[in-house]
């Protein structure tokens, strides 16, 4: 049985298309800074809460541990982050390296400029309302 002809205008179809296009815009904005979107998102969260653990980062980003572990391994191997043992346990805190501290502000500015360009057809209020509505949907719809 075919899907309704207006499915192409559904939340699912439009949001999937938007997500793909925004992913390309974000990737292109970060490429000159040597970062991938997942790396930037992780670095940004670490910058906001240096010393958090891998488990805490996964929880904050609402991602599964294996994916976060791969991202952190790449960030560590490329010199973006440093790990330090916390207390007597095996948990390690995550900290930005000097490299990350110098590049992250430029990368964040590039992401902000890309977001402004992506939402240029919307007014400030419309853009804020869109982000708020999408955040509300994301909070309501969990795996």
Secondary structure, 3 states (H helix, E strand, C coil): CCCCHHHHHCHHHHHHHHHHHHHHHHHHHHHCCCCCHHHHHHHHHHHHCCCCCHHHHHHHHCCCHHHHHHHHHHHHHCCCEEEEECCCCCCEEEEECHHHHHHHHHHHHHHHHHHHHHCCCCCHHHHHHHHHHHHHHHHHCCC
